[in-house]
Amino acid sequence: MAQLSGDQDFGHRFGLRTRAARSGIPGHLILNARTFRDGLQDLARTVPTLAEGLGIELVEDRDPPALVWSIAPNVGDPTQFMRFVPAYVTRMLQAHRGTQWHPKQILSTLPPPRRPKLYASQLGCPLVFNSQINAIEIERRDLSSVKRGIDRHVYALLATYAEYLLAKAPRSGSIRDAVASAIRDGLTQRRHDFDFVVQRLGMSSRALQRRIAASETTFSLIRDEIRFELAASMLAHSDLPIGEIAYRLGYSEIASFTHAFTKQFGKSPREFRSSSISAT
């Protein structure tokens, strides 16, 4: 998307739009975590359920403490994803501490963007580029901060469900699961094409085609399964407009998305959302 639009700040701006309440299990866990440390640890542990290929670790034996993050190799052009992460994580942490909270400092291995002062202003802290690590530094005293008004029952339920999802992590020997994970990654970057998956998995096109064929499926079938899975989840658990869901899943027109979804589920996206709300 960034390459098509010429917007080199797309990843950063997209991250700034993050809302924890619309960010799946990690978002709802951090909204209901008792202490900031709990929220940081939950985010680090569960972010793979939302963004395959992103790894986060809370490192406390440094001064100051930091969330140190990395992305998996062979993800294609990682620049926009790496610009997305600091803004995304900052917004997630503000869901616990409040919008007045800001990191102590953000370190990035990337070179400076065209407007580094704007980035610093929007994130509310100094940014250091061309760093040796990617990290979001935090004041040590913030770790023990307590959030009031949380729902402990919701937190316990979500923590249990997160463990279930993590236990279902793709098996290394399953090419279908590996392709599915790569497609999920790509959709976060507005990519769902075969070439992206080839780059993500570090394989040649011919080798990947052979392995998919040997598993008695096709790339298109795997991709459609993942798109329908994500579509159903977003319709049932978010208030995103149907047009936005279609766009996020790579459909150029709402009509195309509606036709494909209705053929798969026997209900239009609007009818599916209504029935999901009625069932809750």
HUNOR-V915265 format. One record per helix or strand of 2 or more residues. SS is the DSSP state (A for helix, B for strand). FROM is the first residue (numbers start at 1). TO is the last residue. If there is no record, write none. Layout:
BEGIN
ss:from:to
SS:FROM:TO
SS:FROM:TO
END
This chain:
BEGIN
ss:from:to
A:2:5
A:10:16
A:20:22
A:24:31
A:36:49
B:54:59
B:65:71
A:79:97
B:105:107
A:116:123
B:126:128
B:135:138
A:140:144
A:152:167
A:175:188
A:194:201
A:205:214
A:219:237
A:242:248
A:254:265
A:269:279
END
